[in-house]
Amino acid sequence: MTRQNKAPAMKLPYFDIKRQHDPLRGAVLEAIEKVYSSGAYILGPALREFETQYAAYIGVPYAAGVASGTDALILALKAAGVKTGDEVIVPSFTFTATALAPLHLGAVPVFADVDPVSFTLDPVSVTRALSPKTTAMIPVHLFGQCADMDALGAIAAEKGIRVIEDACQAHGAAWKGKKAGSLGDAAAFSFYPTKNLGGIGDGGIVTTADEPLFRKTLQYRNLGKGLTNAMVHDEVGWTSRLDSVQAAFLSIKLGRLDVLNDERRKLAARFEKALKGTPLILPAEVPGALHVYHIYVVRVPDGKRDALKAHLAEEGIPSMVHYEIPVHSQPVMARHRPRKVPLPVTEALKEEVLTLPFYPGMTGDEVGMIARAVRKFYN
């Protein structure tokens, strides 16, 4: 018989949602019972209440709950007028859904590079990606930090293109005092359970101050039905609606979002102190931004990322790589042949980034455990 090597037991979870949700259990079960008893499970009062609350939180007049963050991007782009043959500028260093959204509409994503500090869309690279076919851009507020919306907004205004924020990782983040989700023509949020404002299933929302765009989104999410006569279908739509149970849960959790984000910021400061002096390049909050640290991503220089990841696993500490395969290198993109723009920062990041365990409820002892393991690797 050959002896098989067993994977080491993890000393702490990569992500622990129970630490956020356990204190909410009583209120959540009460809210779900209310929805259950009402029978209004789709497009009911619970959804309208949450949409009103979330729009007010973001600082815009309109919000439309949809089935996922990806759907929110698709419907916002469609409502903004993006069509077959258009080009949409997106960062390559992001989750693949950002670029899949324009493809669903027959548009073509054109990949731009990102800033090496914030990892968000680089305005200089955006200017290189522009063409007469460009009709929109999607700045991604990555890992909880807003893109440079002053510079990107100026480019959009000069060129007459739409700005659809991908705020799926940035609930509560802000740029110069304005919340993510209020900085472009529209924005898309995801309520996937691991997000800063995560649900207990899939979900998303579109926020906007543009009433025509909002009304189009309402139609597209509900099979293209007319808003005054539900028997009339005058658009080609989807079935993409945030259900009442998710809305009721999210209404409760929204009341805790700022508290949880503040905990994330304090946790990030604790990590920064614990890891100071190591060769790691730690995340930084750029001037003008309020970072809400969706995840904690470091850069590991000198080609040591994979070795550090393996060492942490041996120490019982899980980690992940966001994003080892940039979107422009995904197989699906080879079939669409987007125009090529130099992406040196993206190519460097894919070899260096490493995501450490990070979530509200993490203790100082757990941060210390991670820091000691990192220092052990370098010593």
Residue frames relative to the residue before (quaternion, step in Angstrom):
aa qw qx qy qz dx dy dz
M 1.0000 0.0000 0.0000 0.0000 0.00 0.00 0.00
T 0.2958 -0.7316 0.5839 0.1908 3.54 -1.09 0.73
R 0.4109 -0.7087 0.5207 0.2403 3.52 -1.02 0.80
Q 0.2678 -0.7732 0.5570 0.1422 3.56 -0.79 1.03
N 0.4097 -0.6901 0.5375 0.2587 3.56 -1.01 0.84
K 0.2615 -0.7656 0.5691 0.1470 3.54 -0.85 0.97
A 0.5144 -0.6148 0.4935 0.3376 3.54 -1.10 0.70
P 0.5165 -0.6478 0.4487 0.3351 3.61 -0.96 0.78
A 0.5208 -0.6199 0.4827 0.3340 3.55 -1.13 0.65
M 0.4322 -0.6977 0.5066 0.2642 3.56 -0.95 0.88
K 0.3848 -0.7417 0.5069 0.2117 3.58 -0.88 0.94
L 0.7840 0.0448 -0.0388 0.6179 3.58 1.21 -0.41
P 0.5394 -0.6312 0.4334 0.3504 3.60 -1.08 0.52
Y 0.5468 -0.5756 0.4806 0.3725 3.54 -1.24 0.41
F 0.7806 -0.0301 0.0494 0.6224 3.58 1.07 -0.80
D 0.0622 -0.8073 0.5868 -0.0029 3.59 -0.89 0.93
I 0.1924 -0.8310 0.5155 0.0816 3.55 -0.02 1.33
K 0.5619 0.6280 -0.3901 0.3712 3.58 1.12 -0.54
R 0.6061 0.5710 -0.3623 0.4188 3.60 1.05 -0.62
Q 0.6666 0.4610 -0.2969 0.5049 3.60 1.17 -0.53
H 0.7736 0.4448 -0.1914 0.4086 3.53 0.86 -1.05
D 0.5678 0.6295 -0.3979 0.3508 3.60 1.02 -0.62
P 0.6772 0.4865 -0.3279 0.4441 3.67 0.86 -0.74
L 0.6794 0.4959 -0.2841 0.4603 3.61 1.22 -0.42
R 0.3860 0.7899 -0.4426 0.1766 3.58 1.26 -0.31
G 0.6882 0.4964 -0.3070 0.4310 3.62 0.72 -0.98
A 0.6938 0.4702 -0.2791 0.4686 3.57 0.83 -0.99
V 0.6423 0.5302 -0.3239 0.4488 3.58 1.02 -0.78
L 0.6743 0.4888 -0.3062 0.4611 3.59 0.82 -0.93
E 0.6239 0.5283 -0.3357 0.4679 3.58 1.06 -0.69
A 0.6708 0.4971 -0.2974 0.4632 3.58 0.96 -0.88
I 0.6516 0.5041 -0.3159 0.4707 3.59 0.99 -0.82
E 0.6252 0.5319 -0.3327 0.4643 3.58 1.02 -0.76
K 0.6289 0.5329 -0.3270 0.4622 3.58 1.04 -0.76
V 0.6563 0.4860 -0.3100 0.4868 3.59 0.96 -0.84
Y 0.6387 0.5440 -0.3227 0.4382 3.56 0.93 -0.93
S 0.6987 0.4715 -0.2681 0.4665 3.57 0.90 -0.93
S 0.6401 0.5571 -0.3302 0.4133 3.58 1.08 -0.66
G 0.3166 -0.7550 0.5099 0.2640 3.58 1.05 -0.76
A 0.5932 0.5631 -0.3624 0.4470 3.61 1.28 -0.08
Y 0.0169 0.8715 -0.4867 0.0574 3.54 0.37 1.28
I 0.7700 0.2448 -0.1298 0.5747 3.60 1.19 -0.51
L 0.8469 -0.0146 -0.0335 0.5305 3.59 -0.85 1.05
G 0.3853 0.7375 -0.4663 0.3002 3.57 1.01 0.81
P 0.7841 -0.3453 0.2362 0.4584 3.58 -1.32 -0.16
A 0.6212 0.5551 -0.3598 0.4201 3.61 0.99 -0.73
L 0.6520 0.4979 -0.3179 0.4753 3.58 1.02 -0.76
R 0.6624 0.5036 -0.3215 0.4519 3.60 0.85 -0.92
E 0.6388 0.5246 -0.3290 0.4566 3.59 1.01 -0.77
F 0.6779 0.4783 -0.3025 0.4692 3.58 0.89 -0.88
E 0.6291 0.5339 -0.3460 0.4466 3.62 0.92 -0.81
T 0.6506 0.5071 -0.3137 0.4703 3.58 0.98 -0.83
Q 0.6628 0.5059 -0.3003 0.4633 3.58 0.93 -0.91
Y 0.7026 0.4761 -0.2891 0.4429 3.57 0.83 -0.94
A 0.6172 0.5329 -0.3447 0.4651 3.58 1.02 -0.75
A 0.6574 0.5025 -0.3093 0.4686 3.59 0.96 -0.86
Y 0.6360 0.5312 -0.3272 0.4543 3.58 0.99 -0.80
I 0.6967 0.4607 -0.2687 0.4797 3.59 0.93 -0.90
G 0.4341 -0.7062 0.4553 0.3248 3.58 1.09 -0.69
V 0.5844 0.5168 -0.3927 0.4870 3.56 1.11 0.77
P 0.5591 -0.6388 0.4026 0.3424 3.61 -1.12 0.41
Y 0.8114 0.2839 -0.1101 0.4989 3.61 1.07 -0.57
A 0.0723 0.7579 -0.6470 0.0407 3.54 -1.19 0.72
A 0.1007 -0.7917 0.6022 0.0212 3.58 -0.97 0.91
G 0.3069 -0.7732 0.5309 0.1614 3.56 -0.51 1.20
V 0.0433 -0.7968 0.6022 -0.0233 3.57 -0.91 0.98
A 0.7262 -0.5112 0.2811 0.3637 3.55 -1.33 0.18
S 0.8067 -0.0253 0.0429 0.5889 3.62 1.14 -0.45
G 0.6414 -0.5090 0.4003 0.4114 3.53 -1.30 0.17
T 0.6129 0.5414 -0.3451 0.4606 3.58 1.07 -0.70
D 0.6503 0.4958 -0.3125 0.4834 3.58 0.94 -0.85
A 0.6154 0.5488 -0.3548 0.4406 3.59 1.00 -0.74
L 0.6524 0.4996 -0.3139 0.4757 3.60 0.99 -0.78
I 0.6620 0.5131 -0.3095 0.4501 3.57 0.87 -0.95
L 0.7156 0.4579 -0.2712 0.4524 3.58 0.76 -1.03
A 0.6343 0.5203 -0.3390 0.4605 3.59 1.03 -0.71
L 0.6462 0.5058 -0.3184 0.4746 3.60 0.97 -0.80
K 0.6519 0.5143 -0.3061 0.4657 3.57 0.95 -0.91
A 0.6864 0.4790 -0.2837 0.4679 3.58 0.89 -0.93
A 0.6578 0.5005 -0.3040 0.4737 3.59 1.20 -0.53
G 0.6171 -0.6029 0.3211 0.3907 3.58 1.29 0.01
V 0.4147 0.6976 -0.4892 0.3194 3.62 1.21 0.20
K 0.0263 -0.8247 0.5617 -0.0605 3.57 -0.82 1.05
T 0.7519 -0.3843 0.2914 0.4494 3.53 -1.35 0.08
G 0.7973 0.2895 -0.2322 0.4760 3.56 -0.94 0.94
D 0.5481 0.6025 -0.4080 0.4125 3.60 1.20 -0.26
E 0.3128 -0.7021 0.5970 0.2298 3.53 -1.31 0.32
V 0.1139 -0.7755 0.6202 0.0292 3.55 -1.04 0.91
I 0.3092 -0.7632 0.5406 0.1723 3.57 -0.68 1.10
V 0.0527 0.7829 -0.6145 0.0811 3.56 -0.85 1.07
P 0.4920 -0.6091 0.5005 0.3693 3.60 -1.16 0.35
S 0.4337 -0.6743 0.5223 0.2905 3.56 -1.16 0.52
F 0.6665 0.4576 -0.2993 0.5067 3.57 1.16 -0.55
T 0.4895 0.5958 -0.4671 0.4327 3.54 0.21 1.37
F 0.6308 -0.4746 0.4179 0.4496 3.55 -1.31 -0.09
T 0.6250 -0.6109 0.3444 0.3428 3.57 -0.98 0.90
A 0.5641 0.6326 -0.3873 0.3629 3.61 1.06 -0.65
T 0.5740 0.6024 -0.3871 0.3972 3.60 1.07 -0.65
A 0.7437 0.3909 -0.2121 0.4991 3.58 0.94 -0.88
L 0.5810 0.5745 -0.3845 0.4296 3.59 1.15 -0.44
A 0.5813 0.6245 -0.3768 0.3607 3.59 1.05 -0.72
P 0.7001 0.4247 -0.3063 0.4853 3.67 0.72 -0.83
L 0.6028 0.5642 -0.3671 0.4284 3.61 1.05 -0.64
H 0.6089 0.5585 -0.3472 0.4436 3.60 1.06 -0.68
L 0.7225 0.4122 -0.2369 0.5020 3.59 1.18 -0.53
G 0.5665 -0.6046 0.3846 0.4070 3.59 1.27 0.06
A 0.5177 0.6066 -0.4277 0.4255 3.58 1.28 0.20
V 0.3977 -0.7156 0.5314 0.2178 3.57 -1.29 0.32
P 0.3247 -0.7263 0.5626 0.2249 3.61 -0.79 0.92
V 0.1294 -0.7465 0.6481 0.0768 3.54 -1.06 0.84
F 0.3094 -0.8167 0.4672 0.1379 3.55 -0.51 1.22
A 0.1258 -0.7657 0.6290 0.0473 3.53 -0.98 0.99
D 0.5560 -0.6211 0.4459 0.3261 3.55 -1.26 0.42
V 0.4022 -0.7107 0.5313 0.2254 3.54 -1.34 0.19
D 0.5965 -0.5466 0.4561 0.3707 3.53 -1.34 0.35
P 0.4785 -0.7140 0.4221 0.2881 3.65 -0.83 0.86
V 0.6727 0.4760 -0.3018 0.4793 3.61 1.22 -0.30
S 0.7843 0.3195 -0.1634 0.5061 3.59 0.76 -1.05
F 0.3197 -0.7630 0.4865 0.2811 3.60 1.27 -0.45
T 0.5540 0.6000 -0.3935 0.4222 3.61 1.20 0.39
L 0.7667 -0.4299 0.2431 0.4104 3.53 -1.32 0.47
D 0.3230 -0.7657 0.5360 0.1485 3.56 -0.76 1.14
P 0.4331 -0.7316 0.4563 0.2627 3.63 -0.53 1.12
V 0.6279 0.5308 -0.3507 0.4482 3.62 1.00 -0.72
S 0.6596 0.4931 -0.3043 0.4788 3.58 0.96 -0.83
V 0.5987 0.5640 -0.3581 0.4418 3.59 1.07 -0.69
T 0.6475 0.5191 -0.3322 0.4482 3.60 0.92 -0.81
R 0.6495 0.5062 -0.3140 0.4726 3.59 1.13 -0.64
A 0.6865 0.4940 -0.2765 0.4562 3.57 1.17 -0.57
L 0.5083 0.6721 -0.4116 0.3470 3.60 1.23 -0.27
S 0.0660 0.7562 -0.6507 0.0202 3.52 -1.26 0.57
P 0.6796 -0.4676 0.3413 0.4506 3.62 -1.21 0.10
K 0.6590 0.5132 -0.3092 0.4547 3.60 1.20 -0.40
T 0.5061 0.6643 -0.4261 0.3479 3.60 1.23 -0.20
T 0.0351 -0.8137 0.5802 0.0035 3.57 -0.78 1.02
A 0.8077 0.0812 -0.0326 0.5830 3.61 1.21 -0.32
M 0.1277 -0.7352 0.6486 0.1498 3.51 -1.39 0.20
I 0.2299 -0.7533 0.6010 0.1363 3.55 -1.24 0.54
P 0.1326 -0.7686 0.6214 0.0741 3.60 -0.23 1.21
V 0.2187 -0.7684 0.5891 0.1207 3.58 -0.88 0.95
H 0.2755 -0.7351 0.5971 0.1652 3.57 -0.78 1.04
L 0.0964 -0.8918 0.4414 0.0232 3.50 0.47 1.33
F 0.8663 0.1058 -0.1110 0.4755 3.52 -1.17 0.85
G 0.7225 -0.4439 0.2439 0.4706 3.60 1.24 0.34
Q 0.6905 0.4415 -0.2774 0.5014 3.62 1.26 0.13
C 0.4710 -0.7041 0.4639 0.2592 3.55 -0.91 0.99
A 0.5028 -0.6003 0.5358 0.3157 3.50 -1.30 0.57
D 0.6118 -0.5315 0.4305 0.3973 3.58 -1.32 0.20
M 0.1225 -0.8591 0.4948 0.0463 3.54 0.22 1.31
D 0.5357 0.5883 -0.4229 0.4336 3.60 1.20 -0.23
A 0.7169 0.4429 -0.2521 0.4757 3.56 0.75 -1.07
L 0.6786 0.4820 -0.2985 0.4670 3.60 0.91 -0.88
G 0.6417 0.5224 -0.3218 0.4602 3.58 1.02 -0.74
A 0.6326 0.5288 -0.3288 0.4606 3.58 1.06 -0.73
I 0.6334 0.5123 -0.3290 0.4777 3.59 1.00 -0.80
A 0.6682 0.5096 -0.3035 0.4491 3.57 0.89 -0.94
A 0.6586 0.5096 -0.3117 0.4575 3.58 0.94 -0.86
E 0.6624 0.5111 -0.3040 0.4556 3.59 0.97 -0.86
K 0.7677 0.3719 -0.1850 0.4880 3.58 0.95 -0.91
G 0.4296 -0.7268 0.4500 0.2913 3.61 1.24 -0.12
I 0.4798 0.6547 -0.4520 0.3700 3.58 1.00 0.79
R 0.5263 -0.6483 0.4656 0.2931 3.55 -1.22 0.57
V 0.2239 -0.7531 0.6058 0.1258 3.54 -1.20 0.65
I 0.0261 -0.7768 0.6286 -0.0288 3.56 -0.63 1.19
E 0.2884 -0.7776 0.5365 0.1559 3.58 -0.43 1.21
D 0.2106 -0.6920 0.6704 0.1655 3.53 -1.13 0.76
A 0.0180 0.8257 -0.5570 0.0872 3.54 -0.11 1.37
C 0.2654 0.8237 -0.4720 0.1683 3.57 1.24 0.43
Q 0.7420 0.3295 -0.2092 0.5451 3.60 1.22 -0.41
A 0.7015 0.5133 -0.2180 0.4437 3.59 1.23 0.15
H 0.1790 0.7921 -0.5601 0.1640 3.60 0.96 0.78
G 0.8244 0.1904 -0.1620 0.5077 3.57 -0.59 1.14
A 0.4939 0.6286 -0.4467 0.4018 3.59 1.24 -0.07
A 0.1374 -0.8033 0.5762 0.0615 3.57 -1.17 0.46
W 0.1903 -0.7363 0.6371 0.1256 3.52 -1.35 0.49
K 0.8312 -0.1515 0.0332 0.5338 3.55 -0.49 1.29
G 0.7809 -0.3885 0.1619 0.4615 3.53 0.85 1.08
K 0.6718 0.4458 -0.3035 0.5078 3.59 1.25 -0.14
K 0.4998 -0.6931 0.4386 0.2782 3.54 -0.90 0.99
A 0.5473 -0.5346 0.5270 0.3700 3.52 -1.26 0.55
G 0.6995 0.4012 -0.3269 0.4927 3.55 -0.86 0.99
S 0.7312 0.3372 -0.2208 0.5503 3.57 1.32 -0.16
L 0.5811 0.6580 -0.3144 0.3611 3.57 1.33 0.05
G 0.7519 0.3103 -0.1885 0.5503 3.60 1.26 -0.21
D 0.7311 -0.3547 0.3005 0.4994 3.56 -1.23 -0.46
A 0.7578 -0.1197 0.0843 0.6359 3.56 1.16 -0.65
A 0.1888 -0.7739 0.5929 0.1178 3.55 -1.30 0.24
A 0.2629 -0.7417 0.5996 0.1456 3.51 -1.27 0.57
F 0.0753 -0.7681 0.6356 0.0202 3.54 -1.02 0.94
S 0.2506 -0.7242 0.6214 0.1630 3.52 -1.27 0.60
F 0.2078 -0.7608 0.5998 0.1353 3.54 -1.17 0.67
Y 0.1691 0.7804 -0.5704 0.1923 3.58 1.10 0.70
P 0.6409 -0.6114 0.2875 0.3644 3.62 -0.85 0.91
T 0.6923 0.4852 -0.3021 0.4405 3.63 1.01 -0.60
K 0.5065 0.6663 -0.4312 0.3370 3.64 1.20 -0.16
N 0.6806 -0.4642 0.3579 0.4396 3.57 -1.29 0.24
L 0.7286 0.1327 -0.1174 0.6616 3.56 1.16 -0.66
G 0.0812 0.8310 -0.5383 0.1145 3.54 0.15 1.32
G 0.4003 -0.7187 0.5246 0.2194 3.54 -1.14 0.73
I 0.5261 -0.5717 0.4924 0.3923 3.53 -1.27 -0.52
G 0.7407 0.1590 -0.1631 0.6321 3.52 1.16 0.84
D 0.6996 -0.4196 0.3303 0.4748 3.57 -1.21 -0.36
G 0.2346 0.7594 -0.5903 0.1406 3.53 -1.26 0.46
G 0.0020 0.7909 -0.6119 0.0024 3.54 -1.28 0.37
I 0.1481 -0.7815 0.5972 0.1032 3.56 -1.30 0.06
V 0.2645 -0.7140 0.6254 0.1707 3.55 -1.26 0.59
T 0.0853 -0.7803 0.6179 0.0466 3.57 -0.90 0.94
T 0.1172 0.7946 -0.5837 0.1189 3.57 -1.05 0.76
A 0.3220 -0.6967 0.5974 0.2325 3.53 -1.37 0.31
D 0.5638 0.5985 -0.3601 0.4407 3.58 1.36 0.01
E 0.3330 -0.7917 0.4729 0.1966 3.61 -0.24 1.24
P 0.6527 0.4914 -0.3496 0.4585 3.68 0.84 -0.73
L 0.6385 0.5129 -0.3298 0.4696 3.59 0.99 -0.80
F 0.6377 0.5324 -0.3180 0.4568 3.58 0.99 -0.84
R 0.6843 0.4858 -0.2961 0.4562 3.59 0.85 -0.96
K 0.6144 0.5228 -0.3446 0.4800 3.60 1.07 -0.65
T 0.6409 0.5300 -0.3238 0.4511 3.59 0.96 -0.87
L 0.6289 0.5335 -0.3328 0.4573 3.59 0.99 -0.82
Q 0.6637 0.4884 -0.3063 0.4765 3.59 1.00 -0.75
Y 0.6870 0.4992 -0.3005 0.4342 3.56 0.81 -0.99
R 0.6636 0.5114 -0.3236 0.4398 3.62 0.99 -0.69
N 0.7762 0.3173 -0.1341 0.5280 3.59 1.20 -0.54
L 0.7324 -0.4943 0.2420 0.4007 3.55 0.66 1.25
G 0.6127 -0.5914 0.3472 0.3929 3.59 1.16 0.47
K 0.3442 0.7598 -0.4925 0.2486 3.58 1.21 0.36
G 0.5416 -0.6049 0.4792 0.3333 3.53 -1.17 0.66
L 0.4938 -0.6890 0.4494 0.2819 3.57 -1.05 0.71
T 0.7125 0.4006 -0.2639 0.5121 3.59 1.21 -0.28
N 0.7807 0.1318 -0.0818 0.6054 3.59 1.19 -0.49
A 0.3079 -0.8040 0.4852 0.1526 3.55 -0.27 1.30
M 0.6067 0.5559 -0.3602 0.4394 3.60 1.22 -0.18
V 0.6579 0.4796 -0.2920 0.5019 3.56 1.30 -0.24
H 0.1022 -0.7719 0.6263 0.0386 3.58 -0.83 1.05
D 0.0491 0.8285 -0.5552 0.0537 3.58 -0.39 1.18
E 0.6957 0.3193 -0.2814 0.5786 3.59 1.27 0.44
V 0.4321 -0.6244 0.5642 0.3241 3.55 -1.29 0.37
G 0.0038 0.8503 -0.5231 0.0580 3.54 -0.32 1.26
W 0.4688 -0.6325 0.5450 0.2884 3.50 -1.43 -0.17
T 0.3598 -0.6246 0.6038 0.3404 3.53 -1.35 -0.09
S 0.2820 0.7598 -0.5144 0.2804 3.55 0.04 1.32
R 0.2632 0.7804 -0.5128 0.2424 3.54 0.28 1.30
L 0.4254 -0.6604 0.5539 0.2756 3.56 -1.03 0.81
D 0.3378 -0.7797 0.4863 0.2037 3.59 -0.59 1.10
S 0.6861 -0.5435 0.3198 0.3629 3.53 -1.27 0.54
V 0.6162 0.5422 -0.3604 0.4432 3.61 1.02 -0.68
Q 0.6545 0.4914 -0.3135 0.4815 3.59 0.93 -0.88
A 0.6555 0.5219 -0.3202 0.4419 3.59 0.90 -0.88
A 0.6529 0.5116 -0.3175 0.4596 3.58 0.94 -0.85
F 0.6475 0.5069 -0.3145 0.4742 3.57 0.97 -0.86
L 0.6939 0.4912 -0.2827 0.4441 3.58 0.85 -0.99
S 0.5770 0.5731 -0.3782 0.4423 3.60 1.11 -0.55
I 0.6633 0.4893 -0.2989 0.4810 3.56 1.00 -0.84
K 0.7071 0.4696 -0.2747 0.4516 3.56 0.81 -0.97
L 0.5622 0.6022 -0.3890 0.4123 3.61 1.11 -0.59
G 0.6350 0.5477 -0.3250 0.4372 3.57 1.06 -0.72
R 0.7139 0.4095 -0.2361 0.5167 3.57 1.28 -0.36
L 0.4225 0.7568 -0.4442 0.2270 3.59 1.25 -0.21
D 0.6890 0.4761 -0.3044 0.4538 3.60 0.78 -0.92
V 0.6191 0.5304 -0.3420 0.4675 3.59 1.05 -0.70
L 0.6766 0.4861 -0.2883 0.4720 3.59 0.91 -0.92
N 0.6493 0.5056 -0.3218 0.4681 3.59 1.02 -0.76
D 0.6255 0.5202 -0.3402 0.4716 3.57 1.04 -0.71
E 0.6250 0.5228 -0.3331 0.4744 3.57 1.07 -0.72
R 0.6270 0.5275 -0.3333 0.4664 3.59 1.03 -0.77
R 0.6623 0.5062 -0.3125 0.4554 3.60 0.91 -0.85
K 0.6542 0.4942 -0.3099 0.4813 3.58 1.01 -0.78
L 0.6321 0.5251 -0.3264 0.4671 3.56 1.05 -0.75
A 0.6321 0.5238 -0.3257 0.4691 3.59 1.02 -0.80
A 0.6398 0.5109 -0.3245 0.4737 3.60 1.00 -0.78
R 0.6322 0.5240 -0.3268 0.4679 3.59 1.06 -0.73
F 0.6323 0.5126 -0.3204 0.4845 3.59 1.04 -0.79
E 0.6507 0.5280 -0.3268 0.4370 3.57 0.89 -0.91
K 0.6631 0.4939 -0.3020 0.4745 3.58 0.96 -0.83
A 0.6897 0.4994 -0.2817 0.4422 3.57 0.93 -0.94
L 0.7574 0.3835 -0.1952 0.4911 3.60 1.06 -0.74
K 0.4074 0.7272 -0.4664 0.2962 3.58 1.29 -0.06
G 0.7718 0.3349 -0.2583 0.4748 3.55 -0.95 0.89
T 0.5754 0.5371 -0.3939 0.4746 3.59 1.26 -0.12
P 0.6183 -0.5586 0.3851 0.3966 3.61 -1.17 0.27
L 0.4806 0.6838 -0.4437 0.3233 3.61 1.19 -0.24
I 0.3143 -0.6928 0.6121 0.2157 3.55 -1.19 0.67
L 0.2368 -0.8264 0.5027 0.0917 3.55 -0.35 1.30
P 0.6008 -0.5640 0.4088 0.3922 3.61 -1.14 0.50
A 0.1526 -0.7937 0.5866 0.0514 3.55 -1.09 0.79
E 0.3837 -0.6904 0.5660 0.2362 3.53 -1.14 0.71
V 0.3029 -0.7812 0.5179 0.1728 3.59 -0.51 1.17
P 0.6336 -0.5359 0.3810 0.4076 3.62 -1.13 0.52
G 0.7731 0.3244 -0.2653 0.4762 3.55 -0.93 0.96
A 0.7002 0.4684 -0.2602 0.4718 3.57 1.21 -0.45
L 0.2009 -0.6927 0.6716 0.1696 3.51 -1.33 0.52
H 0.2147 -0.8099 0.5416 0.0680 3.55 -0.30 1.34
V 0.1428 -0.8077 0.5671 0.0744 3.60 -0.86 0.94
Y 0.3881 -0.7937 0.4359 0.1715 3.58 1.26 0.49
H 0.0853 -0.8034 0.5890 -0.0166 3.53 0.37 1.30
I 0.7531 -0.0689 0.0406 0.6531 3.55 1.06 -0.85
Y 0.4050 -0.7027 0.5313 0.2449 3.58 -1.26 0.31
V 0.0148 -0.8317 0.5487 -0.0831 3.54 -0.25 1.39
V 0.1121 -0.7851 0.6080 0.0383 3.56 -0.75 1.09
R 0.3479 -0.6792 0.5913 0.2609 3.53 -1.35 0.25
V 0.2005 -0.7718 0.5978 0.0823 3.55 -0.90 1.03
P 0.2186 -0.8256 0.5030 0.1324 3.63 -0.21 1.18
D 0.7892 0.3955 -0.2499 0.3979 3.51 -1.45 -0.03
G 0.6316 -0.5932 0.3365 0.3688 3.58 1.04 0.68
K 0.5283 0.6726 -0.3812 0.3510 3.60 1.20 0.37
R 0.3482 0.7767 -0.4793 0.2140 3.61 1.24 0.08
D 0.7145 0.4560 -0.2770 0.4525 3.58 0.69 -1.04
A 0.6338 0.5238 -0.3319 0.4623 3.58 1.05 -0.70
L 0.6494 0.4990 -0.3175 0.4780 3.59 0.99 -0.79
K 0.6258 0.5376 -0.3357 0.4546 3.57 0.98 -0.82
A 0.6706 0.4882 -0.2941 0.4749 3.58 0.93 -0.89
H 0.6378 0.5243 -0.3244 0.4617 3.58 1.01 -0.79
L 0.6486 0.5100 -0.3282 0.4599 3.60 0.89 -0.84
A 0.6323 0.5267 -0.3341 0.4594 3.59 0.99 -0.79
E 0.6408 0.5190 -0.3188 0.4674 3.58 1.02 -0.79
E 0.6856 0.4563 -0.2680 0.5000 3.57 1.17 -0.61
G 0.5601 -0.6348 0.3711 0.3815 3.58 1.30 0.09
I 0.5802 0.5662 -0.3686 0.4549 3.57 1.23 0.48
P 0.2793 -0.7792 0.5358 0.1666 3.62 -0.50 1.14
S 0.0098 0.7711 -0.6365 -0.0105 3.55 -1.25 0.46
M 0.2281 -0.7671 0.5857 0.1285 3.57 -1.30 0.29
V 0.3345 -0.7071 0.5786 0.2310 3.56 -1.33 0.19
H 0.0164 0.7591 -0.6489 0.0491 3.56 -0.75 1.17
Y 0.6873 -0.4985 -0.5262 0.0459 1.82 -0.69 2.37
E 0.4074 -0.7506 0.4709 0.2211 3.55 -0.62 1.17
I 0.7522 0.2193 -0.1454 0.6041 3.58 1.13 -0.65
P 0.3037 -0.7566 0.5455 0.1944 3.63 -0.31 1.17
V 0.6527 -0.5628 0.3307 0.3845 3.55 -1.13 0.64
H 0.6402 0.5394 -0.3537 0.4171 3.62 0.93 -0.73
S 0.6949 0.4545 -0.2685 0.4883 3.60 1.25 -0.42
Q 0.4619 0.6760 -0.4558 0.3491 3.59 1.24 0.01
P 0.5950 -0.6122 0.3759 0.3603 3.63 -0.94 0.81
V 0.6176 0.5716 -0.3603 0.4026 3.59 0.99 -0.75
M 0.6630 0.5288 -0.3152 0.4260 3.60 1.06 -0.68
A 0.5530 0.6234 -0.3978 0.3837 3.60 1.15 -0.48
R 0.6514 0.5329 -0.3133 0.4399 3.57 1.12 -0.63
H 0.7297 0.4401 -0.2363 0.4669 3.59 1.17 -0.43
R 0.2358 -0.8385 0.4717 0.1371 3.58 1.34 -0.13
P 0.0469 0.8127 -0.5783 0.0541 3.62 0.54 1.05
R 0.6047 -0.5414 0.4266 0.3990 3.56 -1.17 0.48
K 0.3707 -0.7582 0.4996 0.1951 3.57 -0.98 0.84
V 0.0689 -0.7488 0.6591 0.0050 3.51 -1.06 0.99
P 0.5485 -0.6164 0.4227 0.3749 3.66 -0.90 0.72
L 0.0855 -0.8075 0.5836 -0.0068 3.58 -0.94 0.98
P 0.0456 0.8568 -0.5134 0.0177 3.63 0.75 0.94
V 0.6593 0.4994 -0.3302 0.4549 3.62 0.93 -0.76
T 0.6309 0.5322 -0.3262 0.4608 3.56 0.98 -0.84
E 0.6716 0.4978 -0.3005 0.4592 3.58 0.91 -0.90
A 0.6497 0.4961 -0.3206 0.4785 3.59 1.08 -0.63
L 0.6614 0.5339 -0.3137 0.4232 3.58 0.89 -0.93
K 0.6360 0.5589 -0.3506 0.4001 3.59 0.92 -0.81
E 0.6906 0.4609 -0.2717 0.4867 3.59 1.20 -0.48
E 0.7636 0.4279 -0.1790 0.4492 3.58 1.19 -0.46
V 0.6519 0.5718 -0.3454 0.3588 3.61 0.96 -0.73
L 0.0180 0.7671 -0.6405 0.0309 3.53 -1.18 0.75
T 0.2419 -0.7817 0.5644 0.1091 3.56 -0.85 1.04
L 0.2507 -0.7849 0.5559 0.1096 3.54 -0.71 1.15
P 0.6251 -0.5037 0.4046 0.4380 3.64 -1.16 0.33
F 0.1493 0.7859 -0.5715 0.1830 3.57 -0.84 1.01
Y 0.3307 0.7268 -0.5464 0.2525 3.61 -0.66 1.06
P 0.6036 -0.5398 0.4291 0.4003 3.58 -1.18 0.49
G 0.7246 0.3800 -0.3093 0.4846 3.53 -0.94 0.92
M 0.4939 0.6386 -0.4427 0.3903 3.60 1.25 -0.18
T 0.3630 -0.7628 0.5029 0.1827 3.57 -0.91 0.91
G 0.6501 -0.5064 0.4007 0.4005 3.52 -1.32 0.28
D 0.6176 0.5443 -0.3442 0.4515 3.57 1.06 -0.70
E 0.6572 0.5069 -0.3100 0.4638 3.58 1.02 -0.79
V 0.6148 0.5167 -0.3417 0.4882 3.59 1.06 -0.72
G 0.6547 0.5218 -0.3075 0.4523 3.57 0.96 -0.87
M 0.6175 0.5481 -0.3366 0.4527 3.57 1.06 -0.77
I 0.6636 0.4949 -0.3003 0.4739 3.58 0.95 -0.88
A 0.6680 0.5083 -0.3041 0.4504 3.57 0.89 -0.94
R 0.6507 0.5105 -0.3277 0.4567 3.61 0.95 -0.80
A 0.6430 0.5173 -0.3247 0.4621 3.57 1.02 -0.77
V 0.6303 0.5190 -0.3331 0.4716 3.60 1.01 -0.77
R 0.6854 0.4827 -0.2899 0.4617 3.58 0.85 -0.95
K 0.5976 0.5560 -0.3505 0.4592 3.58 1.08 -0.67
F 0.6322 0.5351 -0.3266 0.4553 3.58 1.00 -0.84
Y 0.7415 0.4186 -0.2399 0.4663 3.58 0.83 -0.95
N 0.6588 0.4968 -0.3206 0.4652 3.59 1.16 -0.42
